[in-house]
């Protein structure tokens, strides 16, 4: 399988490693020249906590250099979706699929406004990943979930799952990927912005009463919005799952925390901001998420 991965951040790097290990023909596309230089000169370094692996991979800033792929994995930040999707159009055949592996909600919809919606599939991961510096990624092991937007188990989803499993990762095919995306959204709602504002690692958040109280408010608001949208899950189960993720990635800095440290734009508008937008449409108050969204936007200065 010929694969193009757009974005060499933590998630893109992990998937590239998986697919390279599975013997797939992988090309990375990246606009950051320091990332390209580091990876071309030193390879891509991945550390899963069991020793570092170094891969010599193909990387370019021109998506057309990778030819026509069977699969494009979109691993850019949500605010780069429009440009990324436009670039993907340059190399897509009628059979090329785009797999979005991103935080937040609205990614599928944004991409589907530019490319044929039938070519878009989605997934989530439970990896706790950190870009240490360009070309160096640390990650905990986890599960990859993928699925068709409209549900169902298709031949193309089964093939992608098999290729990922051949790389050594646990893969689960979901009949309801939308529910998984929202579950991960609520995890990010309850962790990301708090970590970024307080400069606390994930495992500290549930241990500090004030932070835990804010976490509960944020997740409760998000769960109320999800319920109104017809996404079913038990709220208490979600709270327990958020804590489980905190403890399972205890030493990690959330991605938004890392963005703030680097002086980068965050994805808060696709995470807590998404809860605020959907809440307004539905007439559901989301004051905690609105406050924390505005604080993050103030902190990043953009």
N, C-alpha and C positions, 0 to 999 in steps of 0.2 A: 504494500500500500504506500502510495506517495502522499506525504503529509506536509502541510505548511503550518507552522505555529507562529501566530502573530502576537508578539510580546514575549520578552525573555525575563519577565519578573519571576516571582517565586512559582506560581502555578504553571506558567508556560514552560519554565525550566524543568519542573518535575515531569510534566507530560512528555517533553522532549526526551528526557532520560528513559522513561518507560518505553516509549516507542522505539528509540534507538536500540535498547536492550532486546526488543522483540524483533529486531532485524528490519525495521521499516525504513524507508527512504525519507528522512526528515530534513526540512529546511526551516531555519528560524528567520523571522523578519523582525527587525528592530530599528527604530528611528534614533535611539540614543547612541551617538557615536562612541562614547566611552565604553558602553556595553559591547559594541561590536569589536572594538579594539582589544578589550580584555579577553574576550572569548576567542578571537582569532589568534592572539598571541599565546594564551595560556590554557585554552580549553575551557569547558564548562565544568565547574567543580560542584558536586552535589554531596552533601553529608547527611545521611539518614540516622546518624548516631551510632552507626556500626562501621565506621571508617569512611573515608572520602573516596569518591569515584570521580575520575576525570574523563570527560568525553571530548573528542575532537569532532566538532559538528560544523555543518554548513550554516553560515549566518550572513545576512545581507540587509541592506536598507531598501532594496527594491523587490517587491513581491513577485515581479515577473521573472526574476532570476531562478526561482524555484520551479518554474514550469507550471503545468496544469495539475493540481493535486486532486486526489480522491477525497481527501479530508482536510479542512482548514479548522484548526483549533484557535478560537478567538480568546486570547488571554490578556487583552489590554484592559486598562481601567475603563469603567463605564462611560466616563466623559469623552473617551476617544472612540466610541462605537461607530459614530457616523463616518468618520474618515476611514476607519478600519474596514467597514462594510463596503465603502466605495472602492477601496483598494482591492478587496476580495473579488469584486465584480470583474476586474481586469483579467483574472486567471481562472475563473470558474467555468467548468463545463456543465452541461445539463445534468450531470450525475454527481457533481461535487457537493459534498455536505459541509455545513458550517456547524461546529459544536461550540457553543458558548459555555465557558467555565468561569463565571464571573460572580462577584459579590453583588448583592442588591437585587432589585426587581426592575423590570422595564427593559432589560437588555434584549430579550427575544423580540419584543415589540419594536424596538428601535432598529434592530438589524433587519427585521422582516419588512420594514418600510422601504428598504433599499434593495434587498435581494428577495428572490422567490421564497415565501414563507415555508413552502414544502421542502426546501433545502436546509432548513434550520432545525437543529436538535439541541438539547440542553443537558447540563449535568451539574453536579455539585461534588465537592470533596470534603473530607474531614481532616485533611492535613493541616498541621500547624507549621507554616512556612515563613522563612525570613530571608530576605536578600541581605547578606552580610556586606557585600560590596559587589560591583559589577562582575558577573561571572562566577560568583560564589553564593550558593544557596544552602541553608540548613533547613531540614524538614523532619517532622515526626511522621511515622507511618500512619496510614488511615485507609478509608474506603472511598472509592469512586462510585458515584451513582450517575447513571445516564438514562435518558428516555426520550421518547417522541413527545412533542408538545401536546398532541391530542391523545396521548395514551396508547396502549397496545404494545405488543412485542413484535417487532419487525425483523426481517432478515438483516437489514443494514445495521440495526442496533446490536443484534447478536454478534455480527462480524466485528464491529468496533470493540465490543466488550471482550471478545476473544483475543483481539490484538493487544489490548491493555493488560489482560490477565497473563498473556505470554511474557509481558515485561516484568512480571513478578508482583503485581498489585491485586488487591481484592476489588472486584468489580461487581456491582449489583445493578440489574436492570429494573427500572421503576415503571409501573403502570400509571403513576401520578407524579410526574416530575415537578409539576407546579406546586404541589404540596411540599415537596422536598426543598424547592427554591425558597418558599416562604418560611419553612422551618429554619433553614440556614440564615435567612434574612433576620429572623427574630434572635438568633444567636448573635449575629453581628450587631443588631440593635442594642442588645444587652451588654455587649463587651467593648466594641470598637471605640465609640466616642468617649466612654468613661475612661478607658485606658489612655486615650490621647490627651484628655483634659487633665487627668490626675498624674500622668506619667507613672502609672502602675502597671505591672505585668499582669497577665490574665489571672493567674492564681491568687493574686492579692485581692481582687475585686470582691468575691463573695465572703472573704474573711474580714473585710472592713465594713462595719454596720452602715455607715452613711452611703458608701458606694453600693452596697447590696440593696439598700432601700431605693436608690435611684434606678438600679438595674431592674428591680421589680416593677417600678412605675413604667419604665420604658417598654418592657416586654408586655405588661398588661395592656397598654395602649395598642401595641402592635397586634396582639392577639385579638383584641376587640375588632380592629379593622379587618383582620384576616377572616374572622368569623362572619362579619357582614358581607364579605366577598364570597362566602360559601366554602371556605377552606376549613376543613374540620380537623381539629386535634384538641386534646385535653390540655387546658392551660397549666395545670399543675405539672403535667408531664413535660411541658415546654420549659417551665422554670427549672425542673430537675435536670433537663438536658443541657440548658445553658450553663448551669453549675458544673455539670460533668465535663463540658468542653473547657470551662475555665481551669478546672483541676487537671484535665488531660493535657492541656497546653500551658501549664502553670508558669513556666519560665519564658514563655513567648511574649513579645510585644505585639499587640494587635496591629494589623496593617495600617490603620489610621494613625496610630502612635508612631509607626515608622515613617509615615508620610510627613507628619508634623516635624519629626526630627530632621528629615531631609529638606524641609522647606517646600515640600511638594503639595500640589492640590490633592485633597482627600476625596473619597467617594461618599461623603456624608449625604449628599443630595439623593443618592440612590439607595441609601440605607435608612437612617432616621428621617431624612427629608421625604423619602417615599411614603413613610407612615403618615407624615403630616399632610402630604398632597392627597393621598387616598382618603384620609380621615375627613378632610374638608369636602371632598366629593360626596361622602356618605353622611355627612353631618355628625361625625363622631369626633369629640374633642381629643386632642393629642398634645396637651400643653407641655408635658415633660420632653417629648420628642422635638417640639418646636423650639423650646429653650436650648436644648443641647445642640440642635442643628445650627442655630444662630451663634452659639458660643464657639463651635468648631469653625464656622465660616469666619468669625472674628479672629480666631487664633491663627488660621492660615492666611488671613489678610487678603483673601480674594473672594 
